[in-house]
């Protein structure tokens, strides 16, 4: 059971690169989440000025009172190696979530690079096998299969169990949480900006704030100091309500922004 005074401020980044065409997904929807290196460095400075250095979720006791900051990086694009080195220079650890069907493709990590992340002490987890873009609309059995295929591939690659994951596309639901628990995952990160972890079965569900390329470093610093999360959640919920009110329009938007190989 979570303590009422447990707060986890998690940030969900994607690529950090000055050349967007060299790392990660090559589609319009990915571009807002590709940070320039200097902008990301400013974010790290803002986090460093806060009360809590970033930790690894697997080293926390979420049943006890406390405040924690976590850094996560979705997709497993090529820039993860340089991100890992930037964190290591500060003595920080991050969480890198991999789309396992893309391992070894042009703009994504190789198996050797994923092993390097783990050897540096970072957490490596699943971002599903194929990255369904509206994950909550996938059949429950397929959700479990996505988690299990990705988890098993990473376990084989790293020689240890894979216990962490993040929801691809950011579209969550109670069924998504149940699928992660059913697949044997211990920690699942969402795209909902909430501080309080919850438990579904044996799986901890943790929220995240998802910075965009234009999010000011001052905003990151505010959130890393555990301020401003209610307003972030309100904005997220308003967007979620619009998506659910107009599901067909949202599906068309996702289809248009996830067409591959348009960023050159």
C-alpha positions in Angstrom: 0.0 0.0 0.0 1.3 3.4 -0.9 1.9 6.0 1.8 -0.2 9.2 1.3 3.1 11.1 1.5 4.8 9.2 -1.3 5.5 11.4 -4.3 7.3 10.4 -7.5 8.1 13.1 -10.0 8.8 11.2 -13.2 9.8 12.8 -16.5 9.2 11.1 -19.9 11.6 12.1 -22.6 12.3 10.6 -26.0 15.2 11.6 -28.2 17.9 14.2 -27.4 19.7 15.0 -30.6 20.6 18.0 -32.8 19.9 15.8 -35.9 16.3 14.5 -35.6 16.7 12.3 -38.7 19.4 10.3 -37.0 17.5 9.0 -34.0 14.1 7.4 -33.2 10.9 7.5 -35.1 10.8 9.4 -38.3 7.3 10.8 -38.4 5.6 14.1 -37.6 4.2 13.0 -34.2 7.8 12.3 -32.9 9.2 15.7 -33.7 7.8 17.6 -30.7 9.5 15.2 -28.4 13.0 15.5 -29.9 15.0 17.8 -27.7 18.2 19.6 -28.7 21.2 18.7 -26.6 21.6 22.2 -25.2 17.9 22.4 -24.2 18.1 19.0 -22.5 21.3 20.1 -20.7 19.3 23.1 -19.3 16.6 20.7 -18.1 19.2 18.7 -16.3 20.5 21.9 -14.6 17.0 22.7 -13.5 16.5 19.2 -12.1 19.9 19.4 -10.3 18.8 22.6 -8.6 15.8 20.7 -7.1 15.6 18.7 -3.9 16.0 15.2 -5.3 18.6 13.7 -7.6 17.2 11.2 -10.1 17.0 7.6 -8.9 16.1 4.1 -10.3 12.5 3.0 -9.5 13.8 -0.6 -8.8 15.7 0.8 -5.9 12.8 2.6 -4.2 10.4 1.4 -1.5 7.2 3.0 -2.8 5.3 1.9 0.3 7.3 4.3 2.5 6.9 8.1 2.7 9.3 10.0 0.5 9.9 12.2 -2.5 11.7 10.9 -5.6 12.6 12.1 -9.1 12.9 9.7 -12.0 14.1 10.2 -15.6 12.7 8.0 -18.3 13.3 7.8 -22.1 11.0 6.1 -24.5 11.4 4.3 -27.8 15.1 3.2 -27.7 16.3 5.6 -30.4 20.0 6.0 -31.2 20.4 9.1 -29.0 19.9 7.0 -25.9 23.7 6.3 -25.7 24.6 10.0 -25.5 21.7 10.6 -23.1 23.1 7.8 -20.9 26.5 9.4 -20.9 25.1 12.8 -20.0 23.3 11.3 -17.0 26.4 9.3 -16.0 28.5 12.5 -16.0 26.3 13.6 -13.1 26.2 10.3 -11.4 22.5 9.9 -12.3 20.6 6.8 -13.5 17.8 6.8 -16.1 15.2 4.4 -17.4 15.3 3.5 -21.1 12.2 1.8 -22.6 12.8 -0.2 -25.8 10.5 -1.0 -28.8 12.1 -4.4 -29.3 10.9 -5.1 -32.9 13.0 -2.0 -33.9 16.3 -3.1 -32.2 19.1 -2.9 -34.8 17.2 -0.8 -37.3 18.7 2.4 -38.8 17.7 5.0 -36.1 17.3 2.7 -33.1 19.7 1.0 -30.7 21.6 -2.1 -31.5 21.7 -5.0 -29.0 25.2 -4.0 -28.0 24.2 -0.5 -27.3 21.3 -1.7 -25.1 23.8 -3.8 -23.2 25.9 -0.7 -22.8 23.1 1.2 -21.2 22.6 -1.6 -18.7 26.3 -1.8 -18.0 26.3 1.9 -17.1 23.8 1.1 -14.4 20.7 2.4 -16.2 17.4 0.6 -16.1 16.3 -1.0 -19.4 12.6 -1.9 -19.9 9.9 -2.5 -22.4 8.1 0.0 -24.6 6.2 -3.0 -26.1 7.3 -5.1 -29.1 5.7 -3.2 -32.0 4.5 0.2 -30.4 0.8 0.1 -31.1 -0.1 3.8 -31.3 -3.4 3.7 -29.4 -2.5 1.0 -26.9 -5.7 1.1 -25.0 -7.7 0.1 -28.1 -5.6 -3.1 -28.6 -7.3 -6.4 -27.5 -6.3 -7.4 -24.0 -4.6 -10.7 -25.2 -2.5 -8.7 -27.7 -1.5 -6.2 -24.9 -0.2 -9.1 -22.9 1.6 -10.5 -25.9 3.2 -7.2 -26.7 4.6 -7.0 -23.1 5.7 -10.6 -23.0 7.5 -10.6 -26.3 9.4 -7.4 -25.5 10.1 -8.5 -21.9 11.4 -11.9 -23.1 13.6 -10.4 -25.8 15.2 -7.9 -23.3 15.6 -10.6 -20.7 17.5 -12.8 -23.2 19.6 -9.9 -24.4 20.6 -8.7 -20.9 20.6 -12.0 -19.0 18.2 -10.7 -16.3 14.5 -10.3 -15.9 12.8 -7.3 -17.4 10.4 -5.8 -14.8 9.8 -2.2 -16.0 7.8 -0.8 -18.9 6.2 2.3 -20.3 2.9 2.6 -22.3 3.5 3.2 -26.0 1.7 6.2 -27.4 0.6 7.3 -23.9 -3.0 6.1 -24.1 -3.7 4.2 -20.9 -6.7 2.6 -19.3 -7.4 0.2 -16.4 -7.2 -2.6 -18.9 -3.7 -1.5 -19.9 -2.6 -1.6 -16.3 -4.1 -5.0 -15.8 -2.3 -6.3 -18.9 1.1 -5.2 -17.5 0.4 -6.9 -14.2 -0.8 -10.1 -16.1 2.4 -10.0 -18.1 4.5 -10.1 -15.0 5.8 -6.5 -15.0 6.5 -4.8 -11.7 6.5 -1.1 -12.8 4.6 0.6 -15.6 5.0 4.3 -16.5 2.1 6.2 -18.0 1.9 9.6 -19.6 -0.4 10.9 -16.9 1.3 13.7 -14.8 0.5 12.3 -11.4 2.8 12.1 -8.4 1.2 9.3 -6.4 2.0 5.7 -7.5 -0.8 3.2 -7.4 -0.7 -0.6 -7.5 -2.6 -2.9 -9.8 -2.0 -6.5 -8.7 1.8 -6.8 -8.3 2.5 -3.9 -10.7 3.2 -0.3 -9.6 1.6 2.3 -11.9 3.6 5.6 -12.1 2.7 8.8 -13.8 5.0 11.0 -15.8 5.2 14.5 -17.2 6.1 14.4 -20.9 8.3 17.4 -21.8 8.1 18.7 -25.4 10.9 20.4 -27.2 9.6 23.8 -26.3 8.9 23.2 -22.6 10.9 25.8 -20.7 13.6 24.5 -18.3 12.0 26.6 -15.6 8.9 24.5 -15.9 11.0 21.3 -15.5 12.6 22.9 -12.5 9.2 23.7 -11.0 8.0 20.1 -11.5 11.2 18.7 -10.1 10.5 20.7 -7.0 7.1 19.0 -6.8 5.1 22.1 -7.8 2.7 22.5 -10.7 1.6 18.9 -11.1 -2.1 19.7 -10.6 -2.2 22.1 -13.5 -0.3 19.7 -15.7 -2.9 17.0 -14.9 -5.8 19.3 -15.6 -4.4 20.0 -19.1 -3.8 16.3 -19.7 -7.3 15.4 -18.6 -8.9 18.1 -20.8 -7.0 16.7 -23.8 -8.0 13.1 -22.8 -11.7 14.1 -22.6 -11.5 15.6 -26.1 -9.9 12.4 -27.5 -12.6 10.3 -26.0 -15.4 12.6 -27.1 -14.2 12.4 -30.7 -12.6 9.0 -31.1 -12.7 8.8 -34.8 -11.1 12.2 -35.2 -8.4 11.2 -32.8 -7.7 8.0 -34.7 -7.3 10.0 -37.9 -5.0 12.4 -36.2 -2.8 9.5 -34.9 -2.8 7.9 -38.3 -1.7 11.1 -40.0 1.1 11.9 -37.5 2.5 8.4 -37.3 3.1 7.7 -41.0 6.7 6.6 -41.2 9.7 8.2 -42.9 8.5 11.7 -43.4 11.2 13.5 -41.4 14.3 13.8 -43.7 
